Amino acid sequence: MVRRTDTRQRMLDSAAELFHAQGYHATGLTQLTTSGGAPKGSLYFHFPGGKEQLAAEALRLSSARLAEALRTIVQDAPDAATAIDRVVGAIAEILEASEFQRGCPLATVALDAAQESEPIREACVEGYGSWHTLLADYLVEQGLLAHRAQDLATVVLASIEGGLLLAKTQRDVTPLRTIAGHLRTTVERELS
């Protein structure tokens, strides 16, 4: 027999994937429950706030997973410029492997539903904030002053998001590769 927590986790996992690829409005309740291997009534059992609550929790899950992947990438890099280059490279690989369907796990939903849903907006703010903090803290560890690390983390994050959007719409990772080179130069200059 499947435990309740298994059903809830399966629903969260599948919702994270669906929202990542399709956005909020294009993902229906039937699709969410079917993909999660759960009866339709279980959505409201596990997520009393319905689709909106499921989306917010799925965004938090996706954010945490990406943060862990980013943490591993930067910790394993020999220097900050290489770390940022590897982060952009990993994101480009994910995008290509998904045939340009999976960009940022937050962006599609953020653009789609954050304006109309405070829980979704808050989940997006937390997710982007966690990535920003991870990058800024890493840059401080690499020797950058805290205020400069905050600024540079913003530039890195915004550049990656913009490059990812361009790459996804063009179905070509060239924009990501281009920003990777510019970010490498910027990071090297900031830390020299």
C-alpha atoms as an extended CHARMM CRD file, in Angstrom:
* protein
*
       192  EXT
         1         1  MET       CA              0.0000000000        0.0000000000        0.0000000000  PROA      1               0.0000000000
         2         2  VAL       CA              1.2700000000        3.4960000000       -0.8900000000  PROA      2               0.0000000000
         3         3  ARG       CA              1.7530000000        5.8060000000        2.0910000000  PROA      3               0.0000000000
         4         4  ARG       CA              0.0930000000        9.2070000000        2.0630000000  PROA      4               0.0000000000
         5         5  THR       CA              3.4280000000       10.9840000000        2.1490000000  PROA      5               0.0000000000
         6         6  ASP       CA              4.5300000000        9.0570000000       -0.9520000000  PROA      6               0.0000000000
         7         7  THR       CA              1.4740000000       10.2950000000       -2.8460000000  PROA      7               0.0000000000
         8         8  ARG       CA              2.0750000000       13.8550000000       -1.7320000000  PROA      8               0.0000000000
         9         9  GLN       CA              5.7390000000       13.7160000000       -2.7440000000  PROA      9               0.0000000000
        10        10  ARG       CA              4.9160000000       12.1550000000       -6.1140000000  PROA      10              0.0000000000
        11        11  MET       CA              2.4100000000       14.9190000000       -6.7440000000  PROA      11              0.0000000000
        12        12  LEU       CA              4.9800000000       17.5610000000       -5.7990000000  PROA      12              0.0000000000
        13        13  ASP       CA              7.6540000000       15.9920000000       -8.0100000000  PROA      13              0.0000000000
        14        14  SER       CA              5.4010000000       15.7090000000      -11.0360000000  PROA      14              0.0000000000
        15        15  ALA       CA              3.9410000000       19.1880000000      -10.4820000000  PROA      15              0.0000000000
        16        16  ALA       CA              7.4540000000       20.6480000000      -10.3360000000  PROA      16              0.0000000000
        17        17  GLU       CA              8.2210000000       19.0870000000      -13.7140000000  PROA      17              0.0000000000
        18        18  LEU       CA              4.9280000000       20.1390000000      -15.2980000000  PROA      18              0.0000000000
        19        19  PHE       CA              5.0610000000       23.7240000000      -14.0710000000  PROA      19              0.0000000000
        20        20  HSD       CA              8.7070000000       23.9470000000      -15.1330000000  PROA      20              0.0000000000
        21        21  ALA       CA              7.9190000000       22.8710000000      -18.6800000000  PROA      21              0.0000000000
        22        22  GLN       CA              4.4360000000       24.2810000000      -19.2130000000  PROA      22              0.0000000000
        23        23  GLY       CA              3.8410000000       27.0980000000      -16.7620000000  PROA      23              0.0000000000
        24        24  TYR       CA              0.9510000000       27.5240000000      -14.3650000000  PROA      24              0.0000000000
        25        25  HSD       CA             -2.0560000000       28.1590000000      -16.5660000000  PROA      25              0.0000000000
        26        26  ALA       CA             -1.2140000000       25.5010000000      -19.1640000000  PROA      26              0.0000000000
        27        27  THR       CA             -1.0670000000       22.8030000000      -16.4770000000  PROA      27              0.0000000000
        28        28  GLY       CA             -4.4900000000       21.4460000000      -15.5780000000  PROA      28              0.0000000000
        29        29  LEU       CA             -5.7420000000       19.7480000000      -12.4300000000  PROA      29              0.0000000000
        30        30  THR       CA             -6.3830000000       16.4500000000      -14.2050000000  PROA      30              0.0000000000
        31        31  GLN       CA             -2.8640000000       16.4810000000      -15.6090000000  PROA      31              0.0000000000
        32        32  LEU       CA             -1.4090000000       17.2250000000      -12.1730000000  PROA      32              0.0000000000
        33        33  THR       CA             -3.1970000000       14.3390000000      -10.4840000000  PROA      33              0.0000000000
        34        34  THR       CA             -2.7470000000       11.8610000000      -13.3310000000  PROA      34              0.0000000000
        35        35  SER       CA              0.9420000000       12.6290000000      -13.6740000000  PROA      35              0.0000000000
        36        36  GLY       CA              1.3730000000       12.3050000000       -9.9210000000  PROA      36              0.0000000000
        37        37  GLY       CA             -0.3780000000        8.9340000000       -9.9510000000  PROA      37              0.0000000000
        38        38  ALA       CA             -3.1170000000       10.0840000000       -7.5860000000  PROA      38              0.0000000000
        39        39  PRO       CA             -6.8990000000       10.2510000000       -7.6400000000  PROA      39              0.0000000000
        40        40  LYS       CA             -8.2720000000       13.7280000000       -8.3540000000  PROA      40              0.0000000000
        41        41  GLY       CA             -9.6580000000       14.1610000000       -4.8330000000  PROA      41              0.0000000000
        42        42  SER       CA             -6.2240000000       13.6590000000       -3.3330000000  PROA      42              0.0000000000
        43        43  LEU       CA             -5.0590000000       17.0270000000       -4.6640000000  PROA      43              0.0000000000
        44        44  TYR       CA             -7.2310000000       18.8660000000       -2.1430000000  PROA      44              0.0000000000
        45        45  PHE       CA             -6.5010000000       16.3160000000        0.5660000000  PROA      45              0.0000000000
        46        46  HSD       CA             -2.7460000000       16.9120000000        0.3280000000  PROA      46              0.0000000000
        47        47  PHE       CA             -2.9770000000       20.5400000000       -0.8040000000  PROA      47              0.0000000000
        48        48  PRO       CA             -6.0530000000       22.1770000000        0.7440000000  PROA      48              0.0000000000
        49        49  GLY       CA             -5.1470000000       25.4080000000       -1.0650000000  PROA      49              0.0000000000
        50        50  GLY       CA             -5.5440000000       23.5550000000       -4.3570000000  PROA      50              0.0000000000
        51        51  LYS       CA             -3.4650000000       24.1430000000       -7.4650000000  PROA      51              0.0000000000
        52        52  GLU       CA             -2.0800000000       27.4220000000       -6.1120000000  PROA      52              0.0000000000
        53        53  GLN       CA             -0.6630000000       25.7430000000       -2.9830000000  PROA      53              0.0000000000
        54        54  LEU       CA              0.6970000000       22.8360000000       -5.0200000000  PROA      54              0.0000000000
        55        55  ALA       CA              2.3790000000       25.2890000000       -7.3920000000  PROA      55              0.0000000000
        56        56  ALA       CA              3.9700000000       27.3040000000       -4.5810000000  PROA      56              0.0000000000
        57        57  GLU       CA              5.2970000000       24.1590000000       -2.9080000000  PROA      57              0.0000000000
        58        58  ALA       CA              6.5000000000       22.7260000000       -6.2250000000  PROA      58              0.0000000000
        59        59  LEU       CA              8.3610000000       25.9740000000       -6.9420000000  PROA      59              0.0000000000
        60        60  ARG       CA             10.0620000000       25.7650000000       -3.5450000000  PROA      60              0.0000000000
        61        61  LEU       CA             11.0630000000       22.1710000000       -4.2960000000  PROA      61              0.0000000000
        62        62  SER       CA             12.4490000000       23.1050000000       -7.7270000000  PROA      62              0.0000000000
        63        63  SER       CA             14.2980000000       26.0850000000       -6.2550000000  PROA      63              0.0000000000
        64        64  ALA       CA             15.8980000000       23.9600000000       -3.5500000000  PROA      64              0.0000000000
        65        65  ARG       CA             16.9720000000       21.3300000000       -6.0700000000  PROA      65              0.0000000000
        66        66  LEU       CA             18.5710000000       23.9050000000       -8.3320000000  PROA      66              0.0000000000
        67        67  ALA       CA             20.2450000000       25.5960000000       -5.3650000000  PROA      67              0.0000000000
        68        68  GLU       CA             21.8050000000       22.2780000000       -4.3700000000  PROA      68              0.0000000000
        69        69  ALA       CA             23.0370000000       21.6860000000       -7.9170000000  PROA      69              0.0000000000
        70        70  LEU       CA             24.4890000000       25.2180000000       -8.0480000000  PROA      70              0.0000000000
        71        71  ARG       CA             26.1620000000       24.7240000000       -4.6720000000  PROA      71              0.0000000000
        72        72  THR       CA             27.8380000000       21.5450000000       -5.9020000000  PROA      72              0.0000000000
        73        73  ILE       CA             29.0130000000       23.2000000000       -9.1170000000  PROA      73              0.0000000000
        74        74  VAL       CA             30.5600000000       26.2360000000       -7.4340000000  PROA      74              0.0000000000
        75        75  GLN       CA             32.1480000000       24.2480000000       -4.6070000000  PROA      75              0.0000000000
        76        76  ASP       CA             33.8460000000       21.9130000000       -7.0890000000  PROA      76              0.0000000000
        77        77  ALA       CA             35.2420000000       24.7140000000       -9.2640000000  PROA      77              0.0000000000
        78        78  PRO       CA             38.8740000000       25.8120000000       -8.9180000000  PROA      78              0.0000000000
        79        79  ASP       CA             37.9520000000       29.5330000000       -9.0280000000  PROA      79              0.0000000000
        80        80  ALA       CA             34.9570000000       31.8530000000       -9.2420000000  PROA      80              0.0000000000
        81        81  ALA       CA             35.1920000000       32.5650000000      -12.9710000000  PROA      81              0.0000000000
        82        82  THR       CA             35.2330000000       28.8480000000      -13.7370000000  PROA      82              0.0000000000
        83        83  ALA       CA             32.3650000000       28.2900000000      -11.2950000000  PROA      83              0.0000000000
        84        84  ILE       CA             30.1170000000       30.7980000000      -13.0640000000  PROA      84              0.0000000000
        85        85  ASP       CA             31.1430000000       29.4130000000      -16.4440000000  PROA      85              0.0000000000
        86        86  ARG       CA             30.2260000000       25.8950000000      -15.2820000000  PROA      86              0.0000000000
        87        87  VAL       CA             26.8710000000       27.0630000000      -13.9010000000  PROA      87              0.0000000000
        88        88  VAL       CA             25.9360000000       28.5950000000      -17.2580000000  PROA      88              0.0000000000
        89        89  GLY       CA             27.2100000000       25.4940000000      -19.0550000000  PROA      89              0.0000000000
        90        90  ALA       CA             25.1120000000       23.1760000000      -16.8900000000  PROA      90              0.0000000000
        91        91  ILE       CA             22.0050000000       25.2730000000      -17.5030000000  PROA      91              0.0000000000
        92        92  ALA       CA             22.6880000000       25.2230000000      -21.2570000000  PROA      92              0.0000000000
        93        93  GLU       CA             23.0240000000       21.4300000000      -21.1540000000  PROA      93              0.0000000000
        94        94  ILE       CA             19.6960000000       21.0490000000      -19.3310000000  PROA      94              0.0000000000
        95        95  LEU       CA             18.0080000000       23.3030000000      -21.8650000000  PROA      95              0.0000000000
        96        96  GLU       CA             19.4250000000       21.3940000000      -24.8380000000  PROA      96              0.0000000000
        97        97  ALA       CA             18.6680000000       17.9920000000      -23.3050000000  PROA      97              0.0000000000
        98        98  SER       CA             15.0280000000       19.0230000000      -22.8560000000  PROA      98              0.0000000000
        99        99  GLU       CA             14.8270000000       20.1770000000      -26.4810000000  PROA      99              0.0000000000
       100       100  PHE       CA             14.4430000000       23.7390000000      -25.2010000000  PROA      100             0.0000000000
       101       101  GLN       CA             11.4000000000       22.9350000000      -23.0570000000  PROA      101             0.0000000000
       102       102  ARG       CA             12.9450000000       23.3200000000      -19.5930000000  PROA      102             0.0000000000
       103       103  GLY       CA             14.4240000000       26.6880000000      -18.8360000000  PROA      103             0.0000000000
       104       104  CYS       CA             14.4530000000       28.2120000000      -15.3830000000  PROA      104             0.0000000000
       105       105  PRO       CA             12.2040000000       26.2690000000      -12.9860000000  PROA      105             0.0000000000
       106       106  LEU       CA             10.7190000000       29.5520000000      -11.7390000000  PROA      106             0.0000000000
       107       107  ALA       CA             10.5850000000       31.8910000000      -14.7180000000  PROA      107             0.0000000000
       108       108  THR       CA              7.6780000000       30.3740000000      -16.6220000000  PROA      108             0.0000000000
       109       109  VAL       CA              5.4140000000       30.3360000000      -13.5850000000  PROA      109             0.0000000000
       110       110  ALA       CA              6.6970000000       33.7040000000      -12.3600000000  PROA      110             0.0000000000
       111       111  LEU       CA              5.7300000000       35.3280000000      -15.6580000000  PROA      111             0.0000000000
       112       112  ASP       CA              2.5230000000       33.3280000000      -15.8770000000  PROA      112             0.0000000000
       113       113  ALA       CA              0.9930000000       33.6120000000      -12.4080000000  PROA      113             0.0000000000
       114       114  ALA       CA              3.0460000000       35.5840000000       -9.8730000000  PROA      114             0.0000000000
       115       115  GLN       CA              1.1520000000       38.8150000000      -10.4750000000  PROA      115             0.0000000000
       116       116  GLU       CA             -2.1770000000       37.2190000000       -9.6010000000  PROA      116             0.0000000000
       117       117  SER       CA             -1.0570000000       34.9160000000       -6.7800000000  PROA      117             0.0000000000
       118       118  GLU       CA              0.7510000000       36.0780000000       -3.6720000000  PROA      118             0.0000000000
       119       119  PRO       CA              1.8040000000       32.5400000000       -2.6010000000  PROA      119             0.0000000000
       120       120  ILE       CA              3.3220000000       31.9030000000       -6.0210000000  PROA      120             0.0000000000
       121       121  ARG       CA              5.0170000000       35.3060000000       -6.0740000000  PROA      121             0.0000000000
       122       122  GLU       CA              6.4710000000       34.6580000000       -2.6050000000  PROA      122             0.0000000000
       123       123  ALA       CA              7.7510000000       31.2250000000       -3.6620000000  PROA      123             0.0000000000
       124       124  CYS       CA              9.4680000000       32.8450000000       -6.6650000000  PROA      124             0.0000000000
       125       125  VAL       CA             10.9890000000       35.5920000000       -4.5110000000  PROA      125             0.0000000000
       126       126  GLU       CA             12.3150000000       32.9690000000       -2.0860000000  PROA      126             0.0000000000
       127       127  GLY       CA             13.7240000000       30.8380000000       -4.8970000000  PROA      127             0.0000000000
       128       128  TYR       CA             15.4940000000       33.6520000000       -6.6950000000  PROA      128             0.0000000000
       129       129  GLY       CA             16.6460000000       34.9680000000       -3.3220000000  PROA      129             0.0000000000
       130       130  SER       CA             18.1800000000       31.6330000000       -2.3730000000  PROA      130             0.0000000000
       131       131  TRP       CA             20.1340000000       31.4710000000       -5.6310000000  PROA      131             0.0000000000
       132       132  HSD       CA             21.2510000000       35.0650000000       -5.2280000000  PROA      132             0.0000000000
       133       133  THR       CA             22.4060000000       34.4440000000       -1.6570000000  PROA      133             0.0000000000
       134       134  LEU       CA             24.2650000000       31.3120000000       -2.6910000000  PROA      134             0.0000000000
       135       135  LEU       CA             26.1310000000       33.2000000000       -5.4170000000  PROA      135             0.0000000000
       136       136  ALA       CA             26.8480000000       36.2550000000       -3.2520000000  PROA      136             0.0000000000
       137       137  ASP       CA             28.1170000000       34.1370000000       -0.3490000000  PROA      137             0.0000000000
       138       138  TYR       CA             30.3200000000       32.1630000000       -2.7050000000  PROA      138             0.0000000000
       139       139  LEU       CA             31.7840000000       35.3650000000       -4.1690000000  PROA      139             0.0000000000
       140       140  VAL       CA             32.5310000000       36.6610000000       -0.6610000000  PROA      140             0.0000000000
       141       141  GLU       CA             34.3150000000       33.3740000000        0.0820000000  PROA      141             0.0000000000
       142       142  GLN       CA             36.3640000000       33.9880000000       -3.0550000000  PROA      142             0.0000000000
       143       143  GLY       CA             37.5070000000       37.3550000000       -1.7060000000  PROA      143             0.0000000000
       144       144  LEU       CA             34.9920000000       39.9010000000       -2.9610000000  PROA      144             0.0000000000
       145       145  LEU       CA             33.6780000000       42.5590000000       -0.5900000000  PROA      145             0.0000000000
       146       146  ALA       CA             30.0980000000       41.8560000000        0.5320000000  PROA      146             0.0000000000
       147       147  HSD       CA             28.4620000000       44.8010000000       -1.2410000000  PROA      147             0.0000000000
       148       148  ARG       CA             30.3100000000       44.0170000000       -4.4860000000  PROA      148             0.0000000000
       149       149  ALA       CA             29.3890000000       40.3400000000       -4.1480000000  PROA      149             0.0000000000
       150       150  GLN       CA             25.7070000000       41.2940000000       -3.8080000000  PROA      150             0.0000000000
       151       151  ASP       CA             25.8930000000       43.4510000000       -6.9360000000  PROA      151             0.0000000000
       152       152  LEU       CA             27.8010000000       40.8540000000       -8.9440000000  PROA      152             0.0000000000
       153       153  ALA       CA             25.4200000000       38.0670000000       -7.8880000000  PROA      153             0.0000000000
       154       154  THR       CA             22.5520000000       40.2000000000       -9.2320000000  PROA      154             0.0000000000
       155       155  VAL       CA             24.3750000000       40.7110000000      -12.5330000000  PROA      155             0.0000000000
       156       156  VAL       CA             25.1440000000       36.9890000000      -12.8120000000  PROA      156             0.0000000000
       157       157  LEU       CA             21.6080000000       35.8780000000      -11.9810000000  PROA      157             0.0000000000
       158       158  ALA       CA             19.9280000000       38.4420000000      -14.2430000000  PROA      158             0.0000000000
       159       159  SER       CA             22.3270000000       37.6470000000      -17.1000000000  PROA      159             0.0000000000
       160       160  ILE       CA             21.6770000000       33.9370000000      -16.8300000000  PROA      160             0.0000000000
       161       161  GLU       CA             17.9090000000       34.4650000000      -16.7210000000  PROA      161             0.0000000000
       162       162  GLY       CA             18.0310000000       36.7420000000      -19.7650000000  PROA      162             0.0000000000
       163       163  GLY       CA             20.3640000000       34.4290000000      -21.6460000000  PROA      163             0.0000000000
       164       164  LEU       CA             18.1660000000       31.4810000000      -20.8010000000  PROA      164             0.0000000000
       165       165  LEU       CA             15.0660000000       33.2290000000      -22.1000000000  PROA      165             0.0000000000
       166       166  LEU       CA             16.8000000000       34.1690000000      -25.3490000000  PROA      166             0.0000000000
       167       167  ALA       CA             18.2290000000       30.6650000000      -25.7600000000  PROA      167             0.0000000000
       168       168  LYS       CA             14.8640000000       29.0420000000      -25.1140000000  PROA      168             0.0000000000
       169       169  THR       CA             12.9930000000       31.2440000000      -27.5820000000  PROA      169             0.0000000000
       170       170  GLN       CA             15.7170000000       30.9780000000      -30.2360000000  PROA      170             0.0000000000
       171       171  ARG       CA             16.1490000000       27.2420000000      -29.6010000000  PROA      171             0.0000000000
       172       172  ASP       CA             19.8870000000       27.8710000000      -29.5500000000  PROA      172             0.0000000000
       173       173  VAL       CA             22.2730000000       28.0680000000      -26.5710000000  PROA      173             0.0000000000
       174       174  THR       CA             24.4680000000       30.7150000000      -28.2040000000  PROA      174             0.0000000000
       175       175  PRO       CA             23.0780000000       33.5020000000      -25.9640000000  PROA      175             0.0000000000
       176       176  LEU       CA             24.0540000000       31.4740000000      -22.8840000000  PROA      176             0.0000000000
       177       177  ARG       CA             27.5160000000       30.7810000000      -24.2420000000  PROA      177             0.0000000000
       178       178  THR       CA             27.9040000000       34.4870000000      -25.0180000000  PROA      178             0.0000000000
       179       179  ILE       CA             26.9590000000       35.6210000000      -21.5200000000  PROA      179             0.0000000000
       180       180  ALA       CA             29.2060000000       32.9270000000      -20.0270000000  PROA      180             0.0000000000
       181       181  GLY       CA             32.2190000000       34.5370000000      -21.6890000000  PROA      181             0.0000000000
       182       182  HSD       CA             31.2560000000       38.0170000000      -20.5360000000  PROA      182             0.0000000000
       183       183  LEU       CA             30.5180000000       36.8530000000      -17.0000000000  PROA      183             0.0000000000
       184       184  ARG       CA             33.8820000000       35.0710000000      -16.8360000000  PROA      184             0.0000000000
       185       185  THR       CA             35.6530000000       38.2960000000      -17.7860000000  PROA      185             0.0000000000
       186       186  THR       CA             33.5890000000       40.3220000000      -15.3060000000  PROA      186             0.0000000000
       187       187  VAL       CA             34.1920000000       37.9100000000      -12.4230000000  PROA      187             0.0000000000
       188       188  GLU       CA             37.9290000000       37.7230000000      -13.1590000000  PROA      188             0.0000000000
       189       189  ARG       CA             38.1450000000       41.5280000000      -13.2370000000  PROA      189             0.0000000000
       190       190  GLU       CA             36.1690000000       41.8990000000       -9.9780000000  PROA      190             0.0000000000
       191       191  LEU       CA             38.3830000000       39.4150000000       -8.1430000000  PROA      191             0.0000000000
       192       192  SER       CA             41.7200000000       40.6310000000       -9.4640000000  PROA      192             0.0000000000
